[in-house]
Amino acid sequence: MATKKSFLDLEKIESELLKYGVEDVDSEIGKIEKQIKSTLNSYKEKNKIAREQYKNAIPFSEIYDSIDKLNLPDWVQKKINSARIFGRSKQMIIFPDGEKYQINNPLNNLSGGDWLNFTTSVFSTFYTTKGKDSYAHKIRKIHPSPKPPQLMREIIEFFTKENEIIFDYFMGVGGSLLGAGLSKRKAIGIDLNEKFIKAYKNAAKEIGVDIFPTKCGDCLEILNNEKEMKSLLNNKKISLVLIDPPYANMMSKEKTGGDIVVYGNKATPFTNDERDFGNLNQTAFFDSLKQSVKLVLPYIKKHGYIVIFIKDLQPNKKELNLLHADIIKKINEIPNLNYKGLRIWADRSAKLFPYGYPFSFVANQIHQYILVFRKEK
């Protein structure tokens, strides 16, 4: 077994690998170290290039008299004394460590490196559900599928700038609103279930972030009420609609297989309200989701985004149940709104069950699709 020490805590890694039944621990640790060394070498090469670019760049003060009208994010302003301007457009700020920021970036406050990292089409996370780093999961777990505020913060920080508005009309226990609070944005939430809204407010108090305006009611009724929408938004425009809708009547069906261990042999609908998207059949769900997007679109700013979480159902004979593909087609029919791509989120904290064992393959779906649409005008 490996005994050497490095900047990695190898003993802890060994313990974790053994816990999960990995027999050849030395081999696995070797693979991890190779991957890290390869990544470090890649960063070293990039930093070498960036340092050369910085050396040949022009001091910031020779191009700009002040930062007053540039609307620079805080992290850039704090390092502005070491900043230089790189490139013909004179819009690229570069720092000694190679980090860059585009002055005329209208979308977000991210550095070039953070922008690049977000655009990977597949990513994996393992968010803890215990302690401070769980972001009040003990409160939020009353919802069957609460979204991690850390994940929502990452999405929000890519698609908005500070103090812009995030709108979630399937807020549940408020993962998106908590994410907005963690990233110095504003948010508004709607949900049919008052119990979930109360849980969000309690979670916000525990985390120590702002409690944003919420509305308990049917999203279609509220979205269709111009007076109420203007009141909620205070006549401001939405920068990002971030929603995780119920996936048709999946939760309102009786559980089978491994799900019985978690939920029992019973249906677990979000609510018993007939207006709940989680109680609709699949056709009605698609139509209602499309209608909701059409209704919210006028309140979104030009080039604002709609981001939708969705998870496919298991295939059933000739029924493919590729909900993400069906939703993309349906939503993309809406004028002035275009599908821009997706990210696949693998939730490594998801529990695994031996579905189909030992007779047939049935996938453990630990991934969800994050669908991205943009308003064009």
N, C-alpha and C positions, 0 to 999 in steps of 0.2 A: 504494500500500500504506500502511496506517496507520502513523504514526510517533510520534503523541503518547504520552506516558507518563501513567499514573495509578497507583492502588494495585494495579492488575493488571500483571503482567509481560507486556505486549502482544507484545514481541519473541518471547518463548517461546511464546506462544499462536500467533503467526503461523507459527513454525517447525513446531509440531505440526500445524497445519491443512494446511500445504503438504506435510508428510510423508504425510498421508492423502489427498492429491490434491484438496483443496478449492481451487478456482480463485478464487472471489470472497471473498478473505480479509477485506477491509474490511467487507463485508456481514455475514459471520459474526461478526466481532468486535463490530460494532454491535449485533447481536442479543444477544450475551452481556452487553454493558454494559447494555442496556435491561432484561434479566432481573434483573441484579444491582441496578440502581437501583430497580426495582419492589419487589424483596425488601427492600431497605434501607428504603424508604418505608413498607412494611408494618410492619417492626419498629419504626420510629420512632413510628408511630401507636399500636402496642400498648404501647410503653414510656411514651408520654404518658399513656395510660389507667392503666397500672400505677403510675406515679408519683403520680397523683391518689389511687389506692386506698391506696398506702403513706402518703400525707400524712394521710388520714382514718382510718388504722388506729390501734390501741391498742398502746403499747409492750408487748413480750413480758412484761417483769417485773411489769406490773400485773395480768396474768392468771395467770401461772404462777410459783410461788416458786422452782422449780428445774427442771432438765431430766432429773433422775435417773430418773424413772419413765416418760419419754416415748419412750424407745427411738429417738432421733433419729439419722439417718445422720451420718457424720463431716462431710460438706460443710455440713450445716445447723449442727452444733455449732460449727464454726469461725467462722461468721458470726452467731452467736446474739446478740451484743451490739448488732447493728444491726437485729435482727428485730422485727417487729410482728405483731399478730394482726388478721386481717381476716375479717369475716363474722359472722353471728349464731351459728353453731355454735361459734365460738372454736377451730376446728380448723385454720384456714388460716394458715400462717406466710408473711409476705411480706417481701421485702428491698428495699432502696433501688433496686436495678437492675431490680425488677419480677419477679424470680424468686420462685416460690411452692413451698411444700411442704405437703401435707396430713398433719397429725399422725396421724390415724387410718387412714392408708393401710396395709392389711394385706398388700399384694402385693409392693411393691418400695420402693426408696429413691430413686426418681427425682423430679426436679422436675416441675412441671406442663408446662413446655415440652418436656422430654425425653420425657415420657409422650405428648404430642401428636405429636411427630415419629415415634415408633415406630409409631403406629397408622395411618400411611399404608398403603394396601393394596398399593401398587406402589412399589418402590424399586430403585435401580441402584447398583452398586459396581464399582470397578476396583482390586482388591487386587494389589499387586506380588508377583512371585515371586522377587525378588532382594533381597539385602541384609538388614539388620536388620528392616526393615518387612515382610519376607516371613514372619516368625515360623517360621523353620527349614523353609521349604518344600523346600529341597534334601534334607532328611531325610524329610519327609512325602510327597514326590512318588512314592515307591514304590507308593502307593495310587492306583488309577485316578481317584478323585474325592475328594481330601482337602478337607474343609470349612475355610475360613479361620477361625482362632481369633478374629479380630476380630469376625467376623460372629456366631460362637457366643457371644462375650462380650456382644454387644448383646442377643441373645435372652435369655440368662441373666439379665442385669441387669434386664430388664423383668419376668420371671416369678418372680423370687426376691429375697430379702433376703440380706445378707451372712451367711456361715457356714451357709447352708442347703444341702441335698444335691441334686445333679444326678446323674441316673442314665442311662447310655447303654449299652444292650446290643447295639449295632452300632457300637462305638466306632471301628473302623478304626485310623487312626493318631492318633486322640485329639483331633480338633479341638474337641469339646465339653469334654473334660477340660482342655485347654489354656485354653479360654475361661473355664472355672471358676477356674483358677489365676490368670488375669489379673484376675478380678473379686472376689477374696476369698471365693469359695464353696468348698464341698467337692464331690468327685465320685467316682463309681465307674464303672468300665467293664468291658465283657465283649466279647470277640471270639473267633472261631474260629481266627484266624491269629496265631500267636505272633510272627511276623515283624513284623506291624503293631504289636503291643503293644510290642515292643522299640524300634521306630521312635518311638512316642509317648514312651517314657521318655527316649530320646536327645534328642528335640526339647524336652521339658520342661527337661532339663538345660541345653541351649543357650539357651533363652529365659530361664531362671532362675526358673521357677515350681515350686510343689510337685508332686511326683510322687504321684498318687493311687492307691488300691488298684485292681488290675485282676484279671480272671479269664479265663483262656483256656479256652474250651469252648462248647458249644451253649447258646444263650440259653434255649431252651425247657426243656432239662433243668435248668438252674440256676434259672430262674424257678419251676419246679415243685417245687423242693427247699426246703421251708420252713426247714429247719435251716441250709442254706447261705445262704439269703437273709438270715435274721436275723443270721448271722455277718458277712456283707458289710456290712450296714447298721448293725450294732451296736445293733439294736433301735430305730433312729431311723426317722422317716418321710421319704419322698422329697418334695421340693417340685416338682421338674420332671423329667420323663422327656423327654429330647431325643435323638431318633434319626433316622438317615439310612439306612434299610434298603436292601439290594440290591433292585433293581426287577425281581423275577422273574428269568428267565434271559436278560436283555438282554446282560450282559457275557459270558455263556458261549456266545453265538452267534458264528459267523464274521462278520468285519467286511465291510462293503460300502461303495461310494462313497468319500467323503472320509475316512471313518474308517480306511481302509486306509493312508492317508498317516501317520496317527498310530500305529496299532497293528499294522499289517501285516495280511495276509489270513489272520487266525487268531482263534480265540476267546481271550478274556483273562478267564477266571473269577477271582473273588476267591480261591477255594480249589477244590480238587477234592473236597471233603467233600460227601457226599450230603445232609448236614444243612444245608448252607449255603443260605440263602433265595435266594441268587443262582443256584442250580442247579435251582430249582423251576419247574414250569410256572405260568402265571399264576393258575389256579384254586387250586392248592396254596399259592402265595405269599399270596394274599388270606386264605385260611383260617388259615395259620400266623401271619401278621401279627396277625390278629384274636385268635388264641389267645394270642399273646405279650402283647398289651395286657390281656386278661382276667386273665392270670396276675400281671402287675405291679400291677394296679389296687389290690389290698388293701394294698400297701406305700406307697401315695401318700397324703399328708395330705388332709384335707377341703379342697376348692377348689384342690387342686394341679392342675398342668397336664401334658398330654402334647402335645409338639410334634413333628410328623413332616415331614421333607423328602421330597418326591417329584417325579419328573419324568415327564411323559407320554412314551409311545412314539410314533413316527410312525404316522399312520393307515395301514391296509392294506386297500384296497378298502372293504368294508362294516364292517370292524373299526375302531371309533373310537379305541381305545387311550387313552382319557382316564383314566389310572390314578388321578389325584388325585380325580376324581369318584367312581370306583368304591370307592376306599379310604374316602372320607368316608362313603359309604352303609354300607359294611361295618362300620367301627369304631363308627359312630353307633348300630348295633344293640345295642351292649353297654349293659346297664342301669347307671344311676348315672354315665354318662359322656355329655356332650353336646358336639357340634361347635359351636365359637364363631366360626369364620371363618378367613380365610387371608390371607397376605401373598404377593405375587409378587416373587421376587428375580431381577433381571436381572443376570447376571454379564457385565460388559462386557469382561472379560479372556478370554472364551471365543473360541477360534479359529473363524473362519468358513470354510465350504467351499461351492463352487458346486453344491450338491445340485440335481439335476434339470436343470441347464443343458445345452443350451438348449431342452429339450423340455417340461418340466413343473415346476409350482411345488412345491417341497419346502422347508419352513421350517427355518431355522437356529434350533434351540431353545436360546436362551441363558438361558432363565428356568427357575426351579424354583418349586414351590409349597411354602409353609410352612404346614402344616395345624395348627390349634389346637383342642384338646379340653380340657374341664375336668371334673374329678371333682366331683360335686355334694354328696356327703355323706361 
